[in-house]
Amino acid sequence: MCFRLASIMANRLEERERERDEEFPPPARRVQLRCGSDAPDAPSGSTTTTGTQTLSKLWCPTAQCVDFRYLKQELHTAEEQLFFLNDLKKQFRCVHFDVEVLQEHLEALERAGIDTLNSVQECILIHKSKHNTAAIAAQGDTQDNGRGRVGGGPGSYIEWPLHSLPKLMPNLRVLSIHCNIQVHFIERFTQLELLFLNAGISQGAITGVFERCRQLRKLIMLEECDTPLDLSGVLKCPNLCVISVPVSIFANQRELLATLPNQEFIELTHCGRNSRLTVDCLHTIFGLNARHIAGIQMDCSFLENGAQGLTGMAMGRLKRVLNIRLINCDFQDAAIDSLDLPDVQCFIVLNRCRNVTNNHVLGMLEQCPRLRQLYVLGGHRLTGTLLHGICRLRSEHNPGYPLNLIVTNCQTLLQNYNSLYAEYWQSKQNILQVECYNGAQSLTTDVQLYLRDTRPDHAQLPPHASIVD
């Protein structure tokens, strides 16, 4: 599915819960708590018999994920916890911790004699109390109150146990943080490749990441900050290729963040809070990467003047655009040739674009003579006249292959096509092919840009597939 990258990570916890509830109902999710001579890590002389314990939330076998938030809830005694942790510790690939009771989680591991979890590659840190209360301003909540506690009130927690995590999980690759961070500990995950921040972070903490996490490939920041963060240290991460940040943070260092050496993906979030700033940032990105932008996904609902707002981005400068997706774009009476759109080579998707007309579609095809696929997912104003116009343009351009027009909610157009298919449109299949699309539609929001296309099969990807891994 073509969800925006930040949304994927933001919904990670909910996805894991659904996986438990839908794919593995509680009666089927069982783990053997082995004891005695057949348990490799069981205490010497143990005589406890083998038992089966239902672990509906603590352990997800398909994801090999253990959620320590449910350790006491589902394993009530220290003995049960010891057997569980020792029995499955080598299978752990992902762990969830609640930072408010992190010390309790660490003590449970210590009682089980577990110093390291070498198999763990992903860790998710949340603050359960904070998620159950009203949101606290990110910048204010990242202040250390001098007693080792971040913030104050319901959003606060003791931070010093965080320092134990890098030693516990030396091979961590993915770190998702859903609580505010003040202390320096992330930089000690030297193998870290993806850092997802769904809360505030101090300047010192993020600078430390850039200084020491040289394997970092993806940086995702969801929260805006009252005080702008300095992200210039990203230049010290040579492998960084994916960056997703609020447009307010991106704007302060737009030239630097738009030209990272190995850039593959840029996402700007919170675009609706500052439409003009977003347009300015995109104008800069397109100017600096005119030959590198391969794909564009844009929820145009942030544009103050509908489709006319696209003009300020000057996308006509782009030379190698393979595909473009426009969602919620209100074309109104805009002339396509006035919007300065790029010459798209492979496919265009118009998703939930109200007021799109025959002239708008024909204008795009006039600008994109090599286009292979056009998706119009919602076009009640399109008629059979459009089909004749497309045949005329494609015959003039003669690209050597037909245009594949995929539509949904275009009843008038489809009725015309189907009624005349046998006697007319069947003979035009070498010029135009029309299909009805019934698949899932993209839930993309904000703006995503894909750079430096290196995959030859991109042109074949449908609009609900991602352009990059």
C-alpha positions as CSV (number, residue, x, y, z in Angstrom):
1,M,0.0,0.0,0.0
2,C,1.2,3.5,-0.8
3,F,0.9,5.0,2.7
4,R,3.2,7.8,3.5
5,L,6.3,6.7,5.4
6,A,5.6,8.6,8.6
7,S,2.1,7.2,8.8
8,I,3.4,3.6,8.5
9,M,5.7,4.1,11.5
10,A,3.1,6.1,13.5
11,N,0.6,3.2,13.1
12,R,3.1,0.4,14.0
13,L,1.7,-0.2,17.4
14,E,-1.9,-0.4,16.1
15,E,-0.8,-2.8,13.3
16,R,0.8,-5.1,15.8
17,E,-2.4,-5.2,17.9
18,R,-4.5,-6.0,14.8
19,E,-2.2,-8.7,13.8
20,R,-2.6,-10.3,17.2
21,D,-6.4,-10.0,17.2
22,E,-7.1,-11.0,13.5
23,E,-4.4,-13.5,12.5
24,F,-3.8,-15.2,15.8
25,P,-6.9,-15.3,18.1
26,P,-5.9,-15.7,21.8
27,P,-6.7,-19.4,22.0
28,A,-4.3,-20.1,19.1
29,R,-1.4,-18.0,20.5
30,R,0.3,-20.3,22.9
31,V,3.9,-20.6,23.9
32,Q,5.5,-23.6,25.7
33,L,7.0,-22.6,29.0
34,R,9.6,-25.3,29.2
35,C,11.2,-26.2,32.5
36,G,13.4,-29.0,33.9
37,S,16.0,-30.9,31.9
38,D,14.5,-29.9,28.5
39,A,14.9,-26.1,29.2
40,P,18.4,-25.0,28.3
41,D,18.4,-22.0,30.6
42,A,16.2,-23.4,33.4
43,P,17.6,-23.3,37.0
44,S,19.5,-26.3,38.0
45,G,17.3,-28.9,39.8
46,S,14.1,-27.4,38.7
47,T,11.2,-29.9,38.9
48,T,8.4,-27.7,37.5
49,T,6.4,-29.6,34.9
50,T,6.0,-28.4,31.3
51,G,2.9,-26.1,30.9
52,T,1.2,-24.1,28.2
53,Q,0.4,-20.5,28.8
54,T,-1.8,-18.4,26.6
55,L,0.0,-15.1,25.8
56,S,-2.4,-13.0,23.8
57,K,-0.6,-9.6,24.0
58,L,2.8,-10.3,25.4
59,W,4.1,-12.4,22.5
60,C,3.4,-12.1,18.8
61,P,5.0,-15.2,17.1
62,T,4.8,-14.0,13.5
63,A,6.6,-10.7,14.2
64,Q,8.7,-12.4,16.9
65,C,7.8,-9.4,19.0
66,V,7.6,-9.3,22.8
67,D,5.7,-6.5,24.5
68,F,7.0,-6.0,28.0
69,R,4.0,-3.8,28.8
70,Y,2.0,-7.0,29.3
71,L,4.7,-9.1,31.1
72,K,3.1,-8.8,34.5
73,Q,-0.4,-8.9,33.2
74,E,-0.1,-12.2,31.5
75,L,2.7,-13.8,33.6
76,H,1.9,-13.1,37.2
77,T,4.8,-14.7,39.0
78,A,8.6,-14.2,38.7
79,E,9.0,-17.9,37.9
80,E,6.7,-17.7,34.9
81,Q,8.5,-14.6,33.7
82,L,11.9,-16.3,34.1
83,F,10.9,-19.4,32.1
84,F,9.3,-17.3,29.3
85,L,12.2,-15.0,28.9
86,N,14.8,-17.7,28.9
87,D,12.8,-20.0,26.6
88,L,12.2,-17.4,23.9
89,K,15.0,-14.9,24.3
90,K,16.8,-16.0,21.1
91,Q,13.7,-15.6,19.1
92,F,13.1,-11.9,20.1
93,R,13.4,-9.6,17.1
94,C,11.3,-6.7,18.3
95,V,10.6,-5.4,21.8
96,H,8.1,-2.9,23.2
97,F,9.0,-1.0,26.4
98,D,6.9,1.5,28.4
99,V,9.5,4.1,29.6
100,E,7.5,4.9,32.7
101,V,8.2,1.3,34.0
102,L,11.3,0.6,32.0
103,Q,13.3,-0.2,35.2
104,E,10.8,-2.9,36.1
105,H,11.3,-4.4,32.6
106,L,15.1,-4.4,33.0
107,E,14.9,-6.0,36.4
108,A,12.8,-8.8,35.0
109,L,15.5,-9.5,32.4
110,E,18.2,-9.3,35.1
111,R,16.3,-11.9,37.3
112,A,16.3,-14.2,34.2
113,G,20.0,-13.7,33.9
114,I,19.7,-12.0,30.5
115,D,22.4,-9.3,30.0
116,T,21.9,-8.8,26.3
117,L,19.3,-9.5,23.6
118,N,21.6,-9.9,20.6
119,S,18.7,-11.0,18.4
120,V,16.7,-7.9,18.8
121,Q,16.7,-5.6,15.8
122,E,13.8,-3.3,16.5
123,C,12.7,-1.5,19.7
124,I,9.6,0.6,20.3
125,L,9.6,3.0,23.3
126,I,6.2,4.4,24.4
127,H,5.0,6.4,27.4
128,K,1.6,4.8,28.2
129,S,0.6,7.5,30.7
130,K,1.2,10.2,28.2
131,H,-0.8,8.4,25.5
132,N,-3.7,8.3,27.9
133,T,-3.7,12.0,28.7
134,A,-3.9,15.2,26.7
135,A,-1.0,15.9,24.4
136,I,1.8,17.9,26.0
137,A,3.7,20.4,24.0
138,A,6.8,18.8,22.5
139,Q,9.3,21.4,23.4
140,G,8.1,21.9,27.0
141,D,8.0,18.2,27.6
142,T,11.6,17.6,26.6
143,Q,13.0,19.7,29.5
144,D,14.9,17.9,32.2
145,N,13.6,19.1,35.6
146,G,16.9,18.4,37.3
147,R,15.8,15.3,39.0
148,G,16.4,12.8,36.2
149,R,12.8,13.2,35.0
150,V,11.7,14.5,31.7
151,G,8.9,17.1,31.8
152,G,6.4,17.3,34.6
153,G,2.9,16.0,35.3
154,P,1.3,13.1,33.5
155,G,3.8,13.3,30.6
156,S,6.9,12.9,32.8
157,Y,9.1,9.9,33.4
158,I,12.4,9.0,34.9
159,E,15.0,8.9,32.1
160,W,18.1,7.3,33.5
161,P,17.1,3.7,32.7
162,L,17.3,4.6,29.0
163,H,21.0,4.5,29.3
164,S,20.9,0.7,29.8
165,L,19.2,0.0,26.4
166,P,22.2,0.2,24.1
167,K,24.1,-2.4,26.0
168,L,21.0,-4.6,26.2
169,M,20.4,-4.5,22.4
170,P,23.8,-4.1,20.7
171,N,22.5,-5.1,17.3
172,L,19.5,-2.8,17.1
173,R,18.6,-1.5,13.6
174,V,15.2,0.2,14.1
175,L,14.3,2.5,17.0
176,S,10.8,4.0,17.3
177,I,10.3,6.5,20.1
178,H,6.8,7.7,21.2
179,C,8.0,9.7,24.2
180,N,10.0,12.9,24.6
181,I,13.8,12.5,24.8
182,Q,16.2,14.7,26.6
183,V,19.1,12.4,27.5
184,H,21.9,11.1,25.3
185,F,21.6,7.4,24.7
186,I,20.4,6.9,21.1
187,E,23.9,7.5,19.7
188,R,25.2,4.4,21.4
189,F,23.2,2.3,19.1
190,T,26.0,2.3,16.6
191,Q,24.2,-0.1,14.1
192,L,21.0,2.0,14.0
193,E,19.6,2.4,10.5
194,L,16.1,3.8,11.1
195,L,15.2,6.4,13.8
196,F,11.5,7.3,14.1
197,L,10.6,10.1,16.5
198,N,6.9,10.6,17.4
199,A,7.6,13.1,20.1
200,G,10.1,15.9,21.0
201,I,13.8,15.5,21.2
202,S,16.5,17.8,22.6
203,Q,19.1,19.4,20.4
204,G,21.9,17.6,22.2
205,A,20.3,14.2,21.7
206,I,19.7,14.6,18.0
207,T,23.2,16.0,17.5
208,G,24.6,13.0,19.3
209,V,22.8,10.7,16.8
210,F,24.4,12.5,13.9
211,E,27.8,12.3,15.5
212,R,27.9,8.5,16.2
213,C,25.1,6.7,14.3
214,R,27.0,6.5,11.0
215,Q,24.9,3.6,9.7
216,L,21.7,5.7,9.9
217,R,19.7,5.5,6.6
218,K,16.2,6.8,7.6
219,L,15.3,9.7,9.8
220,I,11.6,10.3,10.5
221,M,10.4,13.1,12.7
222,L,6.7,13.7,13.2
223,E,6.6,16.5,15.8
224,E,7.1,20.1,15.2
225,C,9.2,22.0,17.7
226,D,8.8,25.4,19.3
227,T,12.5,26.0,19.0
228,P,13.9,24.9,15.5
229,L,16.3,22.0,15.6
230,D,19.6,22.2,13.9
231,L,19.9,19.2,11.6
232,S,23.1,20.2,9.8
233,G,24.8,17.2,11.5
234,V,23.0,14.9,8.9
235,L,26.1,15.4,6.7
236,K,28.0,13.2,9.1
237,C,25.7,10.3,8.3
238,P,26.9,9.2,4.8
239,N,24.2,6.5,4.3
240,L,21.2,8.7,5.1
241,C,18.8,8.4,2.1
242,V,15.3,8.9,3.6
243,I,14.2,11.9,5.6
244,S,10.7,12.8,6.7
245,V,10.3,16.0,8.8
246,P,7.7,18.7,9.4
247,V,7.9,21.5,6.8
248,S,8.7,24.0,9.5
249,I,11.9,22.1,10.4
250,F,12.8,21.5,6.8
251,A,12.4,25.1,5.8
252,N,15.2,26.3,8.1
253,Q,17.8,24.1,6.3
254,R,16.1,23.4,3.0
255,E,19.1,23.7,0.8
256,L,21.1,21.2,2.9
257,L,18.3,18.7,3.5
258,A,17.3,18.7,-0.2
259,T,20.8,17.8,-1.5
260,L,22.1,15.0,0.8
261,P,24.6,12.9,-1.1
262,N,22.6,9.7,-1.2
263,Q,19.1,11.1,-1.1
264,E,16.3,8.8,-2.2
265,F,13.2,10.1,-0.4
266,I,12.0,13.4,1.1
267,E,8.7,13.7,2.9
268,L,7.3,17.0,4.1
269,T,4.6,16.8,6.8
270,H,2.2,19.2,8.5
271,C,1.9,21.0,5.2
272,G,-1.6,22.2,5.9
273,R,-0.3,24.4,8.7
274,N,1.7,26.6,6.4
275,S,0.7,26.4,2.7
276,R,3.0,29.1,1.4
277,L,6.0,27.8,3.3
278,T,5.4,24.3,1.8
279,V,5.2,25.7,-1.8
280,D,8.4,27.7,-1.2
281,C,10.2,24.6,0.1
282,L,9.0,22.5,-2.9
283,H,10.2,25.2,-5.3
284,T,13.7,25.0,-3.7
285,I,13.7,21.2,-3.8
286,F,12.7,21.0,-7.5
287,G,15.2,23.7,-8.4
288,L,18.1,21.8,-6.7
289,N,17.0,18.3,-8.0
290,A,15.6,19.0,-11.4
291,R,17.3,16.0,-12.9
292,H,16.8,13.7,-9.9
293,I,13.1,13.8,-9.0
294,A,11.6,10.5,-10.2
295,G,8.2,10.4,-8.4
296,I,5.9,12.9,-6.7
297,Q,3.0,12.2,-4.4
298,M,1.1,15.2,-3.1
299,D,-2.1,15.7,-1.1
300,C,-3.0,19.0,-2.6
301,S,-5.6,19.9,0.1
302,F,-3.0,22.2,1.7
303,L,-3.0,24.5,-1.4
304,E,-4.9,27.7,-0.7
305,N,-5.9,28.3,-4.3
306,G,-6.5,24.7,-5.4
307,A,-4.6,23.5,-8.5
308,Q,-3.5,27.0,-9.3
309,G,-1.1,26.8,-6.3
310,L,1.0,24.2,-8.2
311,T,2.3,27.0,-10.4
312,G,4.5,28.4,-7.6
313,M,6.4,25.1,-7.4
314,A,7.7,25.4,-11.0
315,M,7.6,21.6,-11.6
316,G,8.1,22.2,-15.3
317,R,11.8,22.3,-14.6
318,L,11.9,18.6,-13.7
319,K,13.4,16.4,-16.4
320,R,13.1,12.8,-15.3
321,V,9.7,12.4,-13.6
322,L,8.3,8.9,-14.1
323,N,5.1,9.3,-12.2
324,I,3.1,11.8,-10.3
325,R,0.1,11.3,-7.9
326,L,-2.2,14.3,-7.1
327,I,-4.7,13.7,-4.3
328,N,-7.6,16.0,-3.4
329,C,-6.5,18.5,-6.1
330,D,-9.3,21.0,-6.9
331,F,-8.7,22.0,-10.5
332,Q,-11.6,24.5,-10.6
333,D,-11.2,26.3,-14.0
334,A,-7.4,26.2,-14.1
335,A,-5.8,25.7,-17.5
336,I,-3.3,22.8,-17.4
337,D,-0.7,24.6,-19.4
338,S,-0.7,27.4,-16.8
339,L,0.2,25.1,-13.9
340,D,3.8,24.4,-15.1
341,L,3.5,20.6,-14.6
342,P,6.3,18.2,-15.6
343,D,6.5,15.9,-18.6
344,V,5.6,12.6,-16.9
345,Q,6.9,9.5,-18.6
346,C,5.1,6.6,-17.1
347,F,1.9,7.3,-15.2
348,I,-0.3,10.0,-13.6
349,V,-2.8,9.4,-10.8
350,L,-5.6,11.8,-10.1
351,N,-7.2,10.6,-6.9
352,R,-10.3,12.3,-5.5
353,C,-9.6,15.3,-7.6
354,R,-13.0,17.1,-7.8
355,N,-13.9,19.1,-10.8
356,V,-11.4,17.4,-13.1
357,T,-12.8,17.7,-16.6
358,N,-12.2,16.4,-20.1
359,N,-10.1,19.5,-20.9
360,H,-7.9,18.9,-17.8
361,V,-7.1,15.3,-18.8
362,L,-6.4,16.3,-22.4
363,G,-4.2,19.1,-21.3
364,M,-2.1,16.7,-19.3
365,L,-1.8,14.3,-22.2
366,E,-0.7,17.1,-24.4
367,Q,2.1,17.9,-22.0
368,C,3.0,14.2,-21.5
369,P,3.1,12.6,-24.9
370,R,5.0,9.5,-23.7
371,L,2.6,8.7,-20.8
372,R,1.7,5.0,-20.5
373,Q,-1.0,5.0,-17.8
374,L,-3.5,7.5,-16.5
375,Y,-5.5,6.8,-13.4
376,V,-8.6,8.9,-12.7
377,L,-10.0,7.7,-9.4
378,G,-13.1,9.7,-9.2
379,G,-14.2,11.8,-12.3
380,H,-17.9,12.1,-12.6
381,R,-17.5,15.0,-15.0
382,L,-15.6,13.0,-17.6
383,T,-17.6,11.9,-20.7
384,G,-17.2,9.8,-23.9
385,T,-15.9,12.9,-25.7
386,L,-12.7,12.5,-23.7
387,L,-12.0,9.1,-25.3
388,H,-12.2,10.6,-28.8
389,G,-9.9,13.4,-27.8
390,I,-7.4,10.9,-26.4
391,C,-7.4,8.9,-29.6
392,R,-6.7,12.0,-31.6
393,L,-3.8,13.1,-29.4
394,R,-2.2,9.7,-29.2
395,S,-2.5,9.3,-33.0
396,E,-0.7,12.7,-33.4
397,H,2.1,11.9,-30.9
398,N,2.4,8.2,-32.0
399,P,4.4,7.0,-29.0
400,G,4.3,3.4,-30.3
401,Y,2.1,2.0,-27.5
402,P,-1.4,2.5,-26.3
403,L,-2.5,4.6,-23.3
404,N,-4.0,2.6,-20.5
405,L,-6.8,4.7,-19.0
406,I,-7.9,3.3,-15.6
407,V,-10.9,4.9,-14.0
408,T,-13.4,4.6,-11.1
409,N,-16.6,6.5,-10.4
410,C,-16.6,7.7,-14.1
411,Q,-20.0,6.3,-15.0
412,T,-20.8,8.5,-18.0
413,L,-17.4,7.7,-19.6
414,L,-17.7,4.0,-19.0
415,Q,-21.2,3.8,-20.3
416,N,-20.1,5.3,-23.6
417,Y,-17.1,3.1,-23.9
418,N,-19.0,-0.1,-23.1
419,S,-21.9,0.7,-25.4
420,L,-19.6,1.3,-28.4
421,Y,-16.9,-1.2,-27.6
422,A,-17.7,-3.9,-30.1
423,E,-18.4,-1.5,-33.0
424,Y,-15.7,1.1,-32.4
425,W,-13.4,1.0,-29.4
426,Q,-12.3,-2.6,-29.9
427,S,-10.5,-1.5,-33.1
428,K,-8.7,1.2,-31.2
429,Q,-7.0,-1.0,-28.6
430,N,-3.6,-0.2,-30.1
431,I,-4.3,3.5,-29.2
432,L,-6.4,3.4,-26.1
433,Q,-7.4,0.8,-23.5
434,V,-9.9,1.5,-20.8
435,E,-10.2,-0.4,-17.5
436,C,-12.3,0.0,-14.4
437,Y,-10.2,0.1,-11.2
438,N,-11.6,-1.6,-8.2
439,G,-8.5,-1.8,-6.0
440,A,-7.6,0.0,-2.8
441,Q,-6.9,3.7,-3.1
442,S,-3.9,5.5,-1.7
443,L,-4.2,7.1,1.7
444,T,-1.2,9.4,1.0
445,T,-1.2,12.7,2.9
446,D,1.2,15.6,2.8
447,V,4.1,15.4,0.2
448,Q,6.5,12.6,-0.7
449,L,9.3,12.9,-3.3
450,Y,11.3,10.0,-4.7
451,L,14.7,10.7,-6.1
452,R,17.3,9.0,-8.2
453,D,15.3,6.2,-9.8
454,T,17.4,3.1,-10.2
455,R,14.7,0.5,-10.6
456,P,13.8,-0.4,-14.2
457,D,10.4,-1.8,-13.1
458,H,9.0,1.5,-11.6
459,A,7.0,2.2,-14.7
460,Q,5.0,-1.0,-14.1
461,L,3.9,-0.2,-10.6
462,P,0.2,0.5,-10.0
463,P,-0.8,3.6,-8.1
464,H,-1.4,1.6,-4.9
465,A,2.2,0.4,-4.8
466,S,5.2,2.2,-3.4
467,I,7.9,3.5,-5.7
468,V,10.7,2.7,-3.4
469,D,11.2,0.0,-0.7
